[in-house]
Amino acid sequence: MTTSTPDAKANRKRIRLGDLLVETGAITEGQLSLALQEQKITGRKVGRVLVDLGLIKEQQLLQSLSDHLDIPFIELRQFQLNNELMQKLDESIARRFRCLLLAEHKDGYLLAMGDPLDLVAIDEAEKAMGVHLYPAIVRESELLATLDVVYRNTSQIESLAGELDIELSESDFDLADLAQDSNLQDAPVVRLLQSVLEDAVTVNASDIHIEPDETVFRIRNRIDGVLHEQVIKEKRVASALVMRLKIMSNLDISERRLPQDGRFNVRIKNRSIDIRIATMPVQYGEAVVMRLLDQSAGIKSLKELGMPDDIRDRFEVAIERPHGLILVTGPTGSGKTTTLYSALSQLNTPNRKIITAEDPIEYRMPRINQVQVNSKIDLSFARVLRTALRQDPDIILVGEMRDQETVSIGVRAAMTGHMVMSTLHTNDAVSSALRLADMGVESYMVASALRGILAQRLLRKVCPDCRVPHEPDVRQKIWLQNMADGRFANKSFYTGSGCYHCNNTGYQGRIGVYEWLELDEPMLIALRDQDHNGFVQAARSNKDFHTMEELALKYAEDGITDLEEVFRISIDLDDYEGDRPHLDVEHLGDEHG
């Protein structure tokens, strides 16, 4: 990285990027002419056109600019960002001119820019700051992503909450009037809710929790499966927020003693977000959980889910069969519904009749008859399933096998020429088959209907920007020695140290781990005979069956996740310790230091 920082004014002269690249030999005159023609059509900048056409690599383009202008080229992902410093530049300036304050100098600041040739942007930023700014060049994609992280709405949320609290204290009208007036687009409660939703979308939160406490209320975003909290001092603001959410969801605003469920749709940052809302009366008011579903992203294909090729191939063969029962299992939030929607999307062809019973319907799909289960009117999974069988379906999806009646009807449907797919809340694939038998269905019927079980979990991925080597601790060493006959005992692993890009969590994004169990003859015999131990042994001895822990360890070995995440989803630790020789913990502790 170039480190010189010449006087900003002295080095400012209008330079044509195309001429510069031709002069340095990075591109030819013909390539420049082609790019200029494309620019006239698309209106994009020449540099972006050259990169998109494959005429020059982005790294080469930025390095050429850096060398010629004698300004630093900075990899933002590896740069230690200062949030307090960056906030000194007004968000409107930063977003309009695509720039960001990086570091402080004795007579000014270092300014990250995607286009350091934009003299207007530098001049406007200097006017806003009142000091000299020294341009540095960065990747535009990294710059835009960092802007979204830097200018989150947390401070704005606190400010709007204070503004709303003042309005509530000064007003003598009913709170419902404030929350219900849809014409007041500038009302603090409307702007506060908008900021809360925008902040959640910016950080890719899957859920928003609004929780009143005795003297405060909390807004907690679930990001990559973990909650992140913001405390708001103005407690009564929570009531206004909940009231507004109820109105948007067409819920009863006068009912505060019973839970209510609803949904509404909003457009945030050019994305259509479907929001499921669930209220619950608690000690200090009403708590609300909102599930955010990005409808504009669409339903992922099975390939896009990230399943290992061998598991995906076998799963696809199973769901294409004309009849049988396929189960997807795992705890809440493990991605079961996403997997089933991906499977339905692949099966959704004009020659197939597909009916679903869901609670709730998360994604609306064309051509598929989706039914919302409603316990208030006795529209249960079992009742929908009985009715669906009279609708001449080819494929039936049952949101969840919750009771004996639903399981019994589903198993019978799978035995009589229908493909039935459903979910179970179980720990692994092996225990799922046994769970069906435990729910009161005859073992021979389960053996005849069940075709395969896909168990899955979601692991947090190590942040690539702060990934560092990790030495396993004593507990992890013992577990690694017992896993796969010690094959992973001497492998290298990584963890995230925490940085600005991952909110100091060390993790960024999630990845699925799967295990696919297809019943073979020894398993079917054990299941018919209600021999649980024999079934478990038959499953473990199947050469095509590999546990989630094995795949998770492979991801840890590749540096995709860390051992803590693998350890978190492991369910067979006690079994391994019972089956294998006990290790000398004290010795390992001494060795570890």
C-alpha positions as CSV (number, residue, x, y, z in Angstrom):
1,M,0.0,0.0,0.0
2,T,1.3,3.5,-0.9
3,T,1.6,5.6,2.1
4,S,2.5,9.1,0.8
5,T,0.0,11.8,1.3
6,P,0.9,14.9,-0.8
7,D,-1.0,18.2,-0.5
8,A,-4.5,17.6,-1.6
9,K,-4.8,20.8,-3.7
10,A,-1.5,20.5,-5.4
11,N,-2.3,17.1,-6.8
12,R,-5.7,17.9,-8.1
13,K,-5.9,18.1,-11.9
14,R,-8.5,16.7,-14.2
15,I,-7.3,13.3,-15.5
16,R,-9.2,11.1,-18.0
17,L,-9.0,7.6,-16.6
18,G,-9.1,6.0,-20.1
19,D,-6.2,8.0,-21.4
20,L,-4.2,7.2,-18.2
21,L,-4.8,3.4,-18.6
22,V,-3.8,3.6,-22.3
23,E,-0.7,5.6,-21.4
24,T,0.4,3.1,-18.8
25,G,-0.3,0.1,-21.1
26,A,-3.0,-1.4,-19.0
27,I,-5.5,-1.3,-22.0
28,T,-5.3,-0.6,-25.7
29,E,-6.9,2.2,-27.7
30,G,-9.3,-0.2,-29.2
31,Q,-10.4,-1.5,-25.8
32,L,-10.9,2.1,-24.6
33,S,-13.1,2.9,-27.7
34,L,-15.2,-0.2,-26.9
35,A,-15.6,0.9,-23.3
36,L,-16.6,4.4,-24.3
37,Q,-19.3,3.0,-26.6
38,E,-20.6,0.9,-23.8
39,Q,-20.5,3.9,-21.5
40,K,-22.8,5.9,-23.8
41,I,-25.3,3.1,-23.7
42,T,-25.3,2.3,-20.0
43,G,-24.2,5.6,-18.4
44,R,-21.8,3.8,-16.1
45,K,-18.3,5.1,-15.4
46,V,-15.5,4.1,-17.7
47,G,-13.6,2.2,-15.0
48,R,-16.6,0.1,-14.0
49,V,-17.3,-0.6,-17.7
50,L,-13.7,-1.8,-18.3
51,V,-13.9,-4.1,-15.3
52,D,-17.4,-5.5,-16.2
53,L,-16.2,-6.2,-19.8
54,G,-13.2,-8.1,-18.4
55,L,-10.8,-5.8,-20.2
56,I,-8.9,-5.1,-16.9
57,K,-9.0,-6.5,-13.4
58,E,-10.2,-4.3,-10.7
59,Q,-7.0,-4.7,-8.7
60,Q,-4.9,-3.6,-11.7
61,L,-7.2,-0.6,-12.3
62,L,-7.0,0.6,-8.7
63,Q,-3.3,0.0,-8.4
64,S,-2.7,2.0,-11.6
65,L,-4.7,4.9,-10.2
66,S,-2.8,4.7,-6.9
67,D,0.6,4.7,-8.6
68,H,-0.2,7.5,-11.0
69,L,-1.9,9.8,-8.5
70,D,0.5,8.9,-5.7
71,I,-2.3,8.2,-3.3
72,P,-2.8,5.1,-1.1
73,F,-4.8,2.1,-2.3
74,I,-6.4,0.6,0.8
75,E,-8.1,-2.8,1.4
76,L,-11.0,-1.7,3.6
77,R,-11.5,-5.3,4.9
78,Q,-8.1,-5.2,6.4
79,F,-8.3,-1.6,7.7
80,Q,-9.0,-0.8,11.4
81,L,-12.0,1.5,11.2
82,N,-12.7,4.2,13.8
83,N,-16.5,4.6,14.2
84,E,-16.3,7.9,16.1
85,L,-14.1,9.4,13.4
86,M,-16.2,8.2,10.5
87,Q,-19.3,9.7,12.0
88,K,-17.8,13.2,11.7
89,L,-18.6,13.2,8.0
90,D,-22.4,13.7,7.4
91,E,-24.1,10.6,6.1
92,S,-25.7,12.6,3.2
93,I,-22.3,13.7,2.0
94,A,-20.8,10.2,2.5
95,R,-23.6,8.4,0.5
96,R,-24.0,11.1,-2.2
97,F,-20.3,11.2,-3.1
98,R,-19.4,7.6,-2.0
99,C,-16.6,8.6,0.4
100,L,-15.6,7.7,4.0
101,L,-13.3,9.2,6.6
102,L,-10.5,6.7,7.4
103,A,-7.8,8.3,9.5
104,E,-6.7,11.6,11.0
105,H,-3.6,13.6,9.8
106,K,-2.0,16.6,11.4
107,D,-3.8,19.0,9.0
108,G,-6.7,17.0,7.8
109,Y,-8.2,13.5,7.2
110,L,-7.7,10.5,4.9
111,L,-10.8,10.1,2.7
112,A,-11.6,6.7,1.2
113,M,-13.1,7.1,-2.3
114,G,-14.2,4.7,-5.1
115,D,-13.4,7.4,-7.6
116,P,-10.5,9.6,-6.5
117,L,-10.8,11.6,-9.8
118,D,-14.1,13.0,-8.7
119,L,-12.9,16.5,-7.8
120,V,-16.4,17.8,-7.0
121,A,-16.8,15.1,-4.4
122,I,-13.6,16.1,-2.7
123,D,-14.4,19.8,-2.8
124,E,-17.9,19.2,-1.3
125,A,-16.6,17.0,1.4
126,E,-13.9,19.6,2.3
127,K,-16.6,22.3,2.5
128,A,-18.6,20.1,4.9
129,M,-15.6,19.2,7.1
130,G,-13.8,22.6,6.9
131,V,-10.4,20.9,6.6
132,H,-8.1,19.4,4.0
133,L,-9.0,15.9,2.8
134,Y,-6.4,13.5,1.3
135,P,-8.0,11.0,-1.1
136,A,-7.3,7.2,-0.9
137,I,-8.7,4.7,-3.3
138,V,-10.7,1.7,-2.2
139,R,-12.9,-0.9,-3.9
140,E,-16.3,0.6,-4.5
141,S,-18.2,-2.6,-3.5
142,E,-16.3,-2.6,-0.2
143,L,-17.0,1.1,0.3
144,L,-20.7,0.8,-0.2
145,A,-20.9,-2.2,2.2
146,T,-19.0,-0.3,4.8
147,L,-21.2,2.8,4.5
148,D,-24.2,0.6,5.4
149,V,-22.4,-0.6,8.5
150,V,-21.1,2.8,9.5
151,Y,-24.3,4.7,9.1
152,R,-26.6,2.4,11.0
153,N,-29.7,3.9,12.6
154,T,-28.9,3.2,16.2
155,S,-28.3,6.8,17.1
156,Q,-31.3,7.9,15.1
157,I,-33.4,5.4,16.9
158,E,-32.4,6.8,20.2
159,S,-33.1,10.4,19.0
160,L,-36.5,9.5,17.6
161,A,-37.4,7.6,20.8
162,G,-36.6,10.7,22.8
163,E,-38.7,12.9,20.4
164,L,-41.6,10.5,20.7
165,D,-41.4,10.4,24.5
166,I,-41.6,14.2,24.6
167,E,-44.6,14.2,22.3
168,L,-46.3,11.6,24.5
169,S,-45.7,13.5,27.7
170,E,-47.0,16.8,26.1
171,S,-50.1,15.4,24.4
172,D,-53.4,15.0,26.1
173,F,-54.9,12.8,23.4
174,D,-55.2,9.0,23.2
175,L,-52.1,7.0,22.3
176,A,-54.2,5.1,19.7
177,D,-54.8,8.4,17.9
178,L,-51.1,9.0,17.5
179,A,-50.4,5.5,16.3
180,Q,-53.4,5.2,14.0
181,D,-53.1,8.5,12.0
182,S,-51.7,7.1,8.8
183,N,-51.5,10.6,7.3
184,L,-48.8,11.6,9.8
185,Q,-45.9,10.2,7.8
186,D,-43.5,12.5,9.8
187,A,-44.9,11.5,13.2
188,P,-42.1,10.3,15.5
189,V,-43.7,6.8,15.9
190,V,-43.7,6.3,12.1
191,R,-40.1,7.5,11.7
192,L,-39.0,5.5,14.7
193,L,-40.5,2.3,13.3
194,Q,-39.0,3.0,9.9
195,S,-35.6,3.5,11.4
196,V,-35.9,0.2,13.4
197,L,-36.8,-1.7,10.3
198,E,-34.1,-0.1,8.1
199,D,-31.5,-0.9,10.7
200,A,-32.5,-4.5,10.9
201,V,-32.5,-4.9,7.1
202,T,-29.0,-3.2,6.9
203,V,-27.5,-5.8,9.3
204,N,-29.4,-8.7,7.7
205,A,-31.4,-9.4,10.9
206,S,-33.8,-12.3,10.7
207,D,-35.9,-11.2,13.7
208,I,-36.6,-8.0,15.7
209,H,-37.6,-8.3,19.3
210,I,-39.3,-5.4,21.1
211,E,-39.3,-6.1,24.9
212,P,-40.6,-3.7,27.6
213,D,-38.9,-3.8,31.0
214,E,-39.6,-2.0,34.2
215,T,-37.8,1.2,33.4
216,V,-36.6,0.8,29.8
217,F,-37.4,-1.2,26.7
218,R,-35.1,-3.2,24.5
219,I,-34.8,-3.6,20.7
220,R,-32.9,-6.8,19.9
221,N,-32.0,-7.9,16.4
222,R,-31.2,-11.5,15.7
223,I,-28.2,-11.6,13.4
224,D,-26.7,-14.9,12.3
225,G,-28.7,-16.6,15.0
226,V,-27.5,-14.4,17.9
227,L,-29.4,-11.5,19.5
228,H,-27.8,-8.0,19.6
229,E,-29.4,-5.5,22.0
230,Q,-30.1,-1.8,22.0
231,V,-31.5,-0.3,25.2
232,I,-34.0,2.6,25.0
233,K,-34.5,4.6,28.1
234,E,-37.9,6.0,27.1
235,K,-40.0,3.0,28.2
236,R,-43.5,4.3,27.2
237,V,-42.3,4.6,23.6
238,A,-42.7,0.8,23.4
239,S,-46.5,1.1,23.8
240,A,-46.7,3.5,20.8
241,L,-44.5,1.1,18.7
242,V,-46.6,-1.9,19.6
243,M,-49.8,0.0,18.8
244,R,-48.5,1.1,15.4
245,L,-47.4,-2.5,14.6
246,K,-50.9,-3.8,15.5
247,I,-52.6,-1.3,13.3
248,M,-50.3,-2.2,10.3
249,S,-51.0,-5.9,11.0
250,N,-54.8,-5.4,11.3
251,L,-54.8,-6.7,14.9
252,D,-57.1,-5.6,17.7
253,I,-55.4,-2.6,19.4
254,S,-57.7,-2.9,22.4
255,E,-56.7,-6.4,23.2
256,R,-53.6,-6.4,25.4
257,R,-54.3,-9.5,27.5
258,L,-54.0,-12.2,24.8
259,P,-51.3,-13.0,22.2
260,Q,-52.0,-12.0,18.6
261,D,-50.4,-12.9,15.3
262,G,-50.4,-10.9,12.1
263,R,-48.4,-9.8,9.1
264,F,-47.7,-6.9,6.9
265,N,-45.4,-6.0,4.0
266,V,-43.1,-3.0,3.6
267,R,-40.5,-1.9,1.1
268,I,-37.1,-1.0,2.5
269,K,-34.1,-0.1,0.5
270,N,-35.8,-1.4,-2.7
271,R,-36.5,-4.7,-1.1
272,S,-39.9,-6.2,-0.5
273,I,-39.9,-7.4,3.1
274,D,-42.8,-9.5,4.4
275,I,-43.0,-9.2,8.2
276,R,-44.7,-11.7,10.5
277,I,-45.6,-10.3,13.9
278,A,-46.4,-12.1,17.1
279,T,-47.4,-10.2,20.3
280,M,-47.4,-11.6,23.8
281,P,-48.5,-10.0,27.1
282,V,-45.6,-9.8,29.6
283,Q,-45.1,-8.3,33.0
284,Y,-44.5,-4.7,31.9
285,G,-46.6,-4.5,28.7
286,E,-46.6,-6.4,25.4
287,A,-43.6,-8.0,23.8
288,V,-43.4,-8.2,20.0
289,V,-41.3,-10.4,17.8
290,M,-41.1,-9.6,14.1
291,R,-39.8,-12.2,11.6
292,L,-38.4,-10.5,8.5
293,L,-38.8,-12.4,5.2
294,D,-37.1,-10.9,2.1
295,Q,-39.6,-11.7,-0.7
296,S,-37.5,-9.8,-3.3
297,A,-34.7,-12.3,-2.8
298,G,-36.9,-15.1,-4.0
299,I,-36.6,-18.8,-3.0
300,K,-33.2,-20.4,-3.2
301,S,-32.6,-23.5,-5.3
302,L,-31.3,-26.6,-3.6
303,K,-27.9,-25.9,-5.2
304,E,-27.8,-22.4,-3.7
305,L,-28.5,-23.8,-0.2
306,G,-24.9,-25.0,-0.1
307,M,-25.6,-28.7,0.4
308,P,-22.7,-31.1,-0.3
309,D,-23.1,-32.5,-3.8
310,D,-23.6,-36.1,-2.7
311,I,-26.3,-35.2,-0.2
312,R,-28.1,-32.9,-2.7
313,D,-28.0,-35.5,-5.5
314,R,-29.5,-38.2,-3.2
315,F,-32.1,-35.8,-1.8
316,E,-33.2,-34.7,-5.3
317,V,-33.6,-38.3,-6.3
318,A,-35.8,-39.0,-3.2
319,I,-38.1,-36.0,-3.7
320,E,-38.7,-36.9,-7.4
321,R,-40.1,-40.3,-6.4
322,P,-43.9,-40.7,-7.0
323,H,-44.7,-41.6,-3.3
324,G,-43.2,-41.9,0.1
325,L,-42.5,-39.8,3.2
326,I,-39.5,-37.3,3.3
327,L,-38.7,-35.6,6.6
328,V,-36.5,-32.5,7.2
329,T,-35.5,-32.3,10.8
330,G,-33.8,-29.9,13.2
331,P,-34.5,-27.3,15.9
332,T,-36.3,-24.1,15.4
333,G,-34.3,-21.7,13.2
334,S,-32.3,-24.4,11.5
335,G,-33.6,-23.7,8.0
336,K,-36.0,-26.6,7.6
337,T,-38.7,-24.5,6.0
338,T,-36.2,-22.9,3.6
339,T,-35.1,-26.4,2.5
340,L,-38.7,-27.5,1.9
341,Y,-39.5,-24.4,-0.1
342,S,-36.4,-25.0,-2.3
343,A,-37.6,-28.6,-2.9
344,L,-41.1,-27.5,-3.7
345,S,-39.7,-24.8,-6.1
346,Q,-37.9,-27.6,-8.0
347,L,-41.0,-29.8,-8.0
348,N,-43.4,-27.1,-9.0
349,T,-44.2,-28.0,-12.6
350,P,-47.5,-27.8,-14.5
351,N,-48.0,-31.6,-14.4
352,R,-47.9,-31.8,-10.6
353,K,-50.7,-30.9,-8.1
354,I,-49.1,-29.6,-4.9
355,I,-50.9,-28.8,-1.7
356,T,-49.4,-27.4,1.5
357,A,-50.6,-27.1,5.1
358,E,-48.5,-24.4,6.8
359,D,-48.4,-22.4,10.0
360,P,-47.7,-19.8,8.9
361,I,-47.3,-19.4,5.1
362,E,-43.9,-17.8,4.8
363,Y,-43.4,-17.5,1.1
364,R,-46.3,-17.4,-1.4
365,M,-45.6,-19.6,-4.4
366,P,-47.5,-19.6,-7.8
367,R,-49.4,-22.8,-8.9
368,I,-49.2,-24.3,-5.4
369,N,-52.3,-24.5,-3.2
370,Q,-51.1,-23.2,0.2
371,V,-53.4,-23.5,3.2
372,Q,-52.9,-21.5,6.4
373,V,-53.5,-23.6,9.5
374,N,-55.9,-21.9,12.0
375,S,-56.5,-23.5,15.4
376,K,-59.2,-20.9,16.3
377,I,-61.5,-22.4,13.7
378,D,-60.2,-26.0,14.1
379,L,-58.4,-25.9,10.8
380,S,-55.5,-28.2,12.0
381,F,-52.8,-29.9,10.1
382,A,-54.7,-33.2,10.3
383,R,-57.9,-31.6,9.0
384,V,-56.1,-29.9,6.1
385,L,-54.3,-33.1,5.3
386,R,-57.6,-35.1,5.2
387,T,-59.1,-32.6,2.9
388,A,-56.0,-32.4,0.7
389,L,-56.2,-36.1,0.0
390,R,-59.6,-35.5,-1.6
391,Q,-58.1,-32.9,-3.9
392,D,-56.2,-35.4,-6.0
393,P,-52.7,-34.1,-5.1
394,D,-49.4,-35.5,-6.3
395,I,-47.3,-33.8,-3.5
396,I,-48.4,-32.8,-0.1
397,L,-46.3,-30.6,2.3
398,V,-47.2,-30.7,6.0
399,G,-45.6,-27.8,7.9
400,E,-44.9,-30.0,11.0
401,M,-45.7,-33.5,12.3
402,R,-47.0,-32.4,15.6
403,D,-49.4,-35.1,16.8
404,Q,-50.4,-38.7,16.3
405,E,-53.3,-38.0,14.0
406,T,-51.2,-35.9,11.6
407,V,-48.4,-38.5,11.5
408,S,-50.9,-41.3,11.0
409,I,-52.7,-39.6,8.1
410,G,-49.3,-38.5,6.6
411,V,-47.9,-42.0,6.7
412,R,-51.0,-43.5,5.2
413,A,-51.0,-40.9,2.4
414,A,-47.3,-41.7,1.7
415,M,-48.3,-45.4,1.4
416,T,-51.1,-44.8,-1.0
417,G,-49.4,-43.0,-3.9
418,H,-48.6,-39.5,-2.6
419,M,-45.3,-37.8,-2.0
420,V,-45.5,-36.3,1.5
421,M,-42.9,-33.9,2.9
422,S,-42.8,-32.6,6.4
423,T,-40.6,-31.5,9.3
424,L,-39.9,-32.8,12.8
425,H,-38.2,-31.1,15.7
426,T,-35.5,-33.7,16.4
427,N,-31.8,-33.6,17.0
428,D,-30.6,-35.8,14.2
429,A,-31.8,-38.1,11.3
430,V,-31.5,-41.4,13.2
431,S,-33.8,-40.3,16.1
432,S,-36.4,-39.0,13.7
433,A,-37.4,-42.4,12.4
434,L,-37.7,-43.6,16.0
435,R,-39.8,-40.5,16.9
436,L,-42.5,-41.4,14.4
437,A,-42.8,-44.9,15.9
438,D,-43.0,-43.3,19.4
439,M,-45.8,-41.1,18.3
440,G,-48.2,-44.0,18.0
441,V,-47.8,-45.1,14.4
442,E,-47.1,-48.8,13.8
443,S,-43.5,-49.4,13.1
444,Y,-44.2,-51.5,10.0
445,M,-46.2,-48.5,8.5
446,V,-43.3,-46.1,9.2
447,A,-40.9,-48.6,7.6
448,S,-43.1,-48.9,4.5
449,A,-43.7,-45.1,4.1
450,L,-40.4,-43.5,5.1
451,R,-38.0,-42.9,2.3
452,G,-35.4,-40.6,3.8
453,I,-34.6,-38.0,6.5
454,L,-32.6,-34.8,6.1
455,A,-31.3,-33.4,9.3
456,Q,-29.7,-29.9,9.3
457,R,-28.2,-27.1,11.4
458,L,-26.9,-23.6,10.7
459,L,-23.3,-22.7,11.7
460,R,-22.0,-19.2,11.9
461,K,-19.1,-18.6,9.5
462,V,-15.8,-17.1,10.7
463,C,-15.4,-13.5,9.6
464,P,-12.9,-13.5,6.7
465,D,-11.6,-10.0,7.8
466,C,-10.4,-11.0,11.3
467,R,-9.8,-14.7,10.9
468,V,-6.8,-15.9,12.9
469,P,-5.3,-19.3,13.7
470,H,-6.8,-21.1,16.7
471,E,-5.2,-23.5,19.0
472,P,-7.8,-25.9,20.4
473,D,-8.4,-25.8,24.1
474,V,-8.4,-28.8,26.4
475,R,-12.1,-29.6,26.0
476,Q,-11.8,-29.3,22.2
477,K,-8.7,-31.5,22.1
478,I,-10.4,-34.3,23.9
479,W,-13.4,-34.1,21.6
480,L,-11.2,-34.0,18.5
481,Q,-9.3,-37.1,19.7
482,N,-12.6,-39.0,20.0
483,M,-14.0,-37.9,16.7
484,A,-13.3,-40.0,13.6
485,D,-10.5,-42.0,15.3
486,G,-8.5,-38.9,15.9
487,R,-8.3,-37.9,12.2
488,F,-8.9,-34.2,13.1
489,A,-6.6,-34.2,16.1
490,N,-3.6,-32.5,14.5
491,K,-5.4,-30.2,12.0
492,S,-5.2,-26.4,11.9
493,F,-8.2,-24.4,12.8
494,Y,-9.3,-20.7,12.8
495,T,-11.5,-18.4,14.8
496,G,-12.6,-14.7,14.4
497,S,-10.9,-12.2,16.7
498,G,-13.6,-9.6,16.1
499,C,-13.5,-6.5,13.9
500,Y,-15.6,-3.6,12.7
501,H,-17.1,-5.6,9.8
502,C,-18.6,-8.3,12.0
503,N,-19.6,-6.1,14.9
504,N,-16.8,-7.6,17.0
505,T,-18.5,-11.0,17.0
506,G,-15.9,-12.9,14.9
507,Y,-18.6,-14.3,12.7
508,Q,-20.2,-13.2,9.5
509,G,-23.0,-15.1,7.8
510,R,-24.1,-18.7,8.3
511,I,-23.7,-22.0,6.4
512,G,-25.8,-25.2,6.6
513,V,-24.6,-28.6,7.7
514,Y,-26.6,-31.6,6.8
515,E,-26.9,-35.4,7.2
516,W,-29.0,-37.5,4.9
517,L,-30.3,-40.9,6.1
518,E,-31.8,-43.2,3.4
519,L,-33.3,-46.4,4.9
520,D,-31.7,-49.6,3.7
521,E,-32.8,-53.2,4.4
522,P,-31.0,-53.6,7.8
523,M,-32.6,-50.4,9.0
524,L,-36.0,-51.3,7.7
525,I,-35.9,-54.7,9.4
526,A,-34.8,-53.2,12.7
527,L,-37.6,-50.6,12.4
528,R,-40.3,-53.2,11.7
529,D,-39.1,-55.2,14.7
530,Q,-39.1,-52.1,16.9
531,D,-35.4,-52.7,17.6
532,H,-34.3,-49.2,18.4
533,N,-30.7,-50.1,19.2
534,G,-30.5,-52.3,16.1
535,F,-31.8,-49.4,14.0
536,V,-29.1,-47.0,15.4
537,Q,-26.3,-49.5,14.8
538,A,-27.6,-50.2,11.3
539,A,-27.7,-46.5,10.5
540,R,-24.2,-45.8,11.8
541,S,-22.7,-48.8,9.9
542,N,-24.2,-47.5,6.6
543,K,-21.3,-46.5,4.4
544,D,-23.3,-43.7,2.8
545,F,-24.3,-42.1,6.1
546,H,-22.2,-39.3,7.4
547,T,-23.1,-37.2,10.5
548,M,-23.5,-33.4,10.6
549,E,-20.5,-33.3,13.0
550,E,-18.2,-34.7,10.3
551,L,-19.3,-32.1,7.8
552,A,-19.0,-29.4,10.4
553,L,-15.5,-30.5,11.2
554,K,-14.6,-30.4,7.5
555,Y,-15.8,-26.8,7.4
556,A,-13.7,-26.0,10.5
557,E,-10.7,-27.6,8.9
558,D,-11.2,-25.4,5.8
559,G,-11.5,-22.3,8.0
560,I,-15.1,-21.7,7.2
561,T,-16.3,-22.0,10.8
562,D,-14.6,-22.5,14.1
563,L,-14.6,-25.4,16.7
564,E,-16.9,-23.6,19.1
565,E,-19.7,-23.7,16.4
566,V,-18.9,-27.4,15.7
567,F,-19.0,-28.1,19.4
568,R,-22.4,-26.3,19.8
569,I,-24.2,-28.5,17.3
570,S,-22.6,-31.8,18.3
571,I,-25.0,-34.2,19.9
572,D,-22.9,-37.3,20.2
573,L,-20.2,-36.2,22.5
574,D,-21.3,-38.5,25.4
575,D,-21.6,-41.4,23.0
576,Y,-18.1,-41.0,21.7
577,E,-16.6,-40.6,25.2
578,G,-18.4,-43.8,26.2
579,D,-17.3,-45.8,23.2
580,R,-13.7,-44.7,23.0
581,P,-10.8,-44.9,25.5
582,H,-10.7,-42.1,28.0
583,L,-7.9,-39.5,27.5
584,D,-5.6,-38.1,30.2
585,V,-7.2,-34.6,30.8
586,E,-4.4,-33.5,33.1
587,H,-1.7,-34.4,30.6
588,L,-3.5,-32.5,27.8
589,G,-3.9,-29.5,30.2
590,D,-0.1,-29.5,30.8
591,E,0.6,-29.8,27.1
592,H,-1.8,-26.9,26.4
593,G,0.1,-24.8,28.8
